[in-house]
Structure formats: structure tokens, C-alpha cells
Amino acid sequence: MATTAAKSGVRLSSRTSHFVLPKQWASMRKAQALEKETGKAIIHFEKGDFQGDEFKPAPHIFEAAAKALTDGHVRYVPGPGLPELRDAIAEEATNRGRPTKREEVLVTMGAKHALTQSLLTIVDQGDEVIFPNPGYPPDEFWIAYAGGQVVYAPLVEPDFHFDLDSLKGLITPKTKMLILNSPQRPNGMTIRQLDEIAAIAIEHDITVLTDEIFSKMVYPPSEHTTIAAVDGMADRSVLVDTFSKTYIMTGFRIGWCVGNEELITTMDIFQQNSVTNVPAFVQLAALAAITGPQDHVIEQRNRLQAKRDKVVAFLNELPGVECPTPEGSFYVFPSIRDTGMTAQQFADYLVESYGVGVVAGSAFGDRGEGHIRLTYAAPDDVLEEGLDRIKQAVENL
Ligand SMILES: Cc1ncc(COP(=O)(O)O)c(C=O)c1O
């Protein structure tokens, strides 16, 4: 295989030629650098994580992790996951309407690793993968790494739905996969066209990779539903979810995916040859999370819903800003088009002049242009301070 020219005495693989630092993290890097340089505190709405003590895993999750460590669960364990955890996940997927057995579950290092392994196991050189625009950039990275072709499906504002006719128009004999993410990142909207999309996937023999990491962060009256539960989709879908968001376990690095047994057996071989297994003490913490009391999940959702409502109402009062109400996730994705700035200009202006980090929507694809993404899983005083600064920024334009 060809290699790129050596700059440091190590000749890199040609597959690294498309490697660039993730665009979505440019805002985080910039906010951190400014904080270091100026010593001024930046309000971090750019991170895709929880902030503050009100967002912590429930005590029984910590206790299970600590007990697992003191009990000596520090050795290698079976690659696909502890049987009792696989069973609990199978039950969760079954409850979502996709009847699932243990052999159809793989426990992974976060949803990201489930997505990575799915893409590297399914996508061949030359395959086309339909990908929502805006979407989740790490998926694009692995499609390119596998030699596949990313085919963008432009989502339609204001609720970022698929245009089904144009979706059909993107399909060619090379189309192998369609990626869905519901509730969607970065805009928090749920995809309501699951029956229609499933019919298209079945007609054209397309696998659907469905990223449902915000499944438990959907605010009533909206509800989460999965395409994996639609008739004919159980075997042609890969359902990905995580403990990161539902149980506030972002740093534990544990997620899962459900697919047909042949696929999961193949992905398990990938996993055993890469990370071997997810650490047993982390799996035991996840087992406590998924089998233990779920009231804290509902409490978290209610708290986030109250924050969402406040943030949306505040932003909609600002001149030049329009913020649809996201149905789920912990993001808002307001349009700032009427300010006359591009998303990146606006994000730079906010962080440089007002010390508020946000992500330019264009980091998620050109259909994100004209928007910024803010994470509102933060303490109320931080939210208030950040929103006040945004108000000043908009008023002083
Ligand atoms: C759409 C989407 N998928 C997957 C992930 C990865 O989640 P995990 O922490 O489980 O790897 C994220 C992280 O924020 C995400 O936004």
C-alpha cells in the first residue's frame, strides 16, 4: 500500500490522508485556548457533555462500579459483553418493539465505537452510504476510511425532516446503507417518517444504521420510536444506543448495538481484535444502571425539559434569532441567519467578544449553515449568564 511522505521518520498510511481534526471540536479548542490566553472564564455551551453537579450518575451506579473494582472484576471478560448485561440490553431493545436475544447484542466502548465497528464491518470500498446533512461527523470519517462514498441527504428545515422523494433519488445500485439519528444531533428533532423510510430500505435492500443515543431524552408529548421495530427492519437495521446520555455516564465509555446474529458475531471478532472487551467493572456499573431504578432518568429528562423551555423562549426574544423547539437531546439549534453573519463568524464573535463558546452549525454539514448549536445541560446560573451575554452580543451587532 502507498504511504504518505514521512515528516517525522514514520511513514503514515495513505488512509490517513483525509485525517483532519474534527471541525465540531474547533470551537472547543478555540474556547479553551482563549481561556488559557486571556485568563477569562468562558461559558461552555459548545461541549456535547453535561456540566455541573446536578448531572451525575445515580449513586447506585457509582456503588456498583466501586464494588466491581473491590470484588476484583479487573480481568479480561468475554468480548461481546457480560451475558447478564447483554440480556438486559436485549430486554430494552425488545421493549422498544425489536424482539432481541442475547446473541444479537454487542456491548461496545460507547455508541461511537458501535458506529465505528458497524461501518467498518458493513461498508466496502465503493459502497455508497446515505448520510443526513447536518449529521454526526465521525460517521463520515469511518465511511471514508472504509473507502465508501458519503452521499448527503439534505434535511429540510425547520424540523429537519427527510425529503422522501429526494432521498429516493439518491439511491443507486451502490447504496449499501442509510444512517439515521433520532432524536437528531445537532438539532434535537425526532424523525417521524420511519415507516416510509423503512419501506424504501426494504425495497432497495439497504441496511439502516440507527443512532438512538438520545432515546431517553425525548420530551413529552413527543415519544421515541425506533425504525428497528418497523416490520421487516429487525434484521436489516443496526440499533445503536449508549449509557453516556441516559445515565450521564459519558466518561465510562460504554454503549451497545443490536443487529442480526451474523452481524453481531462478525462485529464481535472486530471488537476482540481491537479493544478485546469493555472493562468488566464498567459493564457492571452499566448493568446496575439499566436494571436499577429508572426514576432518576425521568428526573433528568424533566430537568432538561425545563432548561430547554427557558433557553428556547429566551433565544426567540432576541432580534435575528429564531429557535425551533427541539423534541429531544440537550441541544438547541437556533437560526442566526437574520444577523447577517455566517455560523462560524457568529460563533467566533460570541467566543472572542463575549466569552461564550458555541459550535457553528456548518461543522455538521452545509445544511447546518446559518445555525449555532448550544448545549443546555448546564447549571441554571451558567445558562443565565451565557444567555445574557448572547443577548448583549446580538443587541450590539
Ligand atoms: C449522534 C451521536 N452519536 C454518538 C455519540 C457518541 O456517544 P458515546 O459517548 O456513547 O460514544 C454522540 C456523542 O455525543 C452523538 O452525538
The ligand as an SDF file (V2000), in Angstrom:
LIG
                    3D

 16 16  0  0  0  0  0  0  0  0999 V2000
  -25.1580   11.4710   17.4380 C   0  0  0  0  0  0  0  0  0  0  0  0
  -24.1250   10.8900   18.3380 C   0  0  0  0  0  0  0  0  0  0  0  0
  -23.8180    9.5900   18.2200 N   0  0  0  0  0  0  0  0  0  0  0  0
  -22.8990    9.0150   19.0180 C   0  0  0  0  0  0  0  0  0  0  0  0
  -22.2500    9.7290   20.0050 C   0  0  0  0  0  0  0  0  0  0  0  0
  -21.2240    9.0340   20.8450 C   0  0  0  0  0  0  0  0  0  0  0  0
  -21.7030    8.6940   22.1060 O   0  0  0  0  0  0  0  0  0  0  0  0
  -20.8490    7.8180   23.1090 P   0  0  0  0  0  0  0  0  0  0  0  0
  -20.4730    8.7090   24.2400 O   0  0  0  0  0  0  0  0  0  0  0  0
  -21.7500    6.7420   23.5700 O   0  0  0  0  0  0  0  0  0  0  0  0
  -19.6850    7.2750   22.3780 O   0  0  0  0  0  0  0  0  0  0  0  0
  -22.5440   11.0850   20.1900 C   0  0  0  0  0  0  0  0  0  0  0  0
  -21.8770   11.8710   21.2390 C   0  0  0  0  0  0  0  0  0  0  0  0
  -22.2710   12.9400   21.6200 O   0  0  0  0  0  0  0  0  0  0  0  0
  -23.5060   11.6770   19.3270 C   0  0  0  0  0  0  0  0  0  0  0  0
  -23.8410   12.9730   19.4630 O   0  0  0  0  0  0  0  0  0  0  0  0
  1  2  1  0
  2  3  1  0
  2 15  2  0
  3  4  2  0
  4  5  1  0
  5  6  1  0
  5 12  2  0
  6  7  1  0
  7  8  1  0
  8  9  2  0
  8 10  1  0
  8 11  1  0
 12 13  1  0
 12 15  1  0
 13 14  2  0
 15 16  1  0
M  END
$$$$
